[in-house]
Amino acid sequence: MSKTIIFILTVLTLLLVGCNEFSDIPEPDVQLSPPIINDFPEQEEEFASYRYIKLKDGVEITRFLWTDEEEVVIPEQIDQLPVVSIGDSSFYQSFEKFLILPESVETINDSAFYRCYYLEEISLGSNIVYMGNNPFFRCSSLKTINVSPENRYFLSLDGVLYNKDQTVLLVYPEGKEDSDYVIPDSVTEIDGMAFGYHTKLKNIYIPATVQKMPEYNIFIYPDDIVLYVKEGSKAEEYAKNYSLNYQYYL
């Protein structure tokens, strides 16, 4: 038998032995997740000035396309289905000044109207139950957020957005012209993006009722603002922690 054949047989033997050794090693106990079945696949479609996807209970607008109209009224239905959701960044940098959402809308997702620089006024219906993070961030011309008085979760007070019982300040529109703002005594919490990117405010009066504020500086241009606080209040503590300009008020 030649040396070459002997070598080949030796290699094959070693390989077979190695396979048998590894076959004795127990397989890891892997738990596989059940497959996710989506009865309504997210296939984007287009209608008029809107791109959208079909959800289980209606339609979500995923992108608003260009229009030269100053006022935009979102339709109640698309493809004979109710418009129930405004998708993430779906109106990003659109050009309308006035925007009206239909009563069918229940959800406004993250950054839905991000950088809508021309938007001055938006009207929200009675059925909105959820708003994601920063829906109106950098809407630098936004002066008024209207909310249907029949909405059970949100409230508009002089164009400023609160939760329904007016305990949480949610959004102070970045385009409001006032230089002073007195937060109502009913407020106990200020949301992290309540004052957006930059407002025209110079003086903000924060009552002692406010007990919850974000654990970071919410003012991108803090040198432009003075916080008026009650001595010994949470707002005073907040101002000191983040080296913000503050004064006491009676």
C-alpha positions, 0 to 999 in steps of 0.5 A, a space after each residue: 500500500 502506498 504512503 499516499 493511501 495510508 495518509 488519506 486513510 489516517 486523515 479520514 479516521 481522525 475526522 470520523 473520530 472527531 465527529 463522534 467526539 463532538 456528537 457527544 457534546 449536548 446541544 445548548 438549550 435554545 428557546 426559539 420565539 414563536 414566529 410573529 404573524 402580521 395579518 396586515 403587512 406594512 406595505 406603503 401605499 399612496 393616496 393624494 398627498 399621503 403615503 400610508 400603511 394599513 393597520 388592523 383598525 384603520 390607516 396610519 399616515 407615514 408621509 405627507 407629500 408636498 402641497 402648496 396649500 396653507 391649510 391642510 385638512 387630513 381626511 377622515 378616511 383613506 381607502 375607505 378606512 379611518 385614519 387612526 394614526 399619524 406616523 413617526 416624522 410623517 409631516 417632517 419639514 412640510 410647509 402648511 401653516 394650518 393643520 386640522 386632524 380628523 376626529 378619527 385620529 387616536 395616535 400621534 407618534 414620535 416627532 410626527 410634525 418635526 421641523 414643520 417650520 411654517 406651521 402656526 396652528 394645529 387642531 387636534 380632535 376628541 379621540 386622541 389618546 396618545 402622543 409620542 415623544 416630541 411631536 412638535 419639536 422645532 416647530 418654530 412658528 407654532 403659536 397655537 395647539 387647539 384641542 377639542 373640548 371633548 377630548 378626555 386626555 388632553 387640554 389646550 389652555 391659551 394654545 398651550 398643551 396640557 393633560 386633561 386635568 391640567 397637572 402636566 405641562 406638555 408643550 408650550 408652542 415654540 412660536 408663541 410671542 409672549 416673553 413671560 409665562 405663568 405656569 398654573 398652580 394646578 401643574 405638578 409636573 413639567 414634561 422634558 420637552 415642554 419648552 421645545 428647542 427654543 421659545 421667545 420666553 424670557 421669564 417663566 414663573 413656576 409655582 411651588 405645586 410643581 414637584 416633578 421636573 426632568 433630570 436634565 436641563 430642558 433649556 437649550 439656551 438657558 442664558 436667555 431665560 430667568 426662572 421665577 421660583 418659590 423659595 424652598 421649592 422643587 423649581 429652586 432646587 432644579 435651577 440650582 442643580 443645573 446652574 440656571 438663572 432664577 429669582 424668587 417671587 411672592 
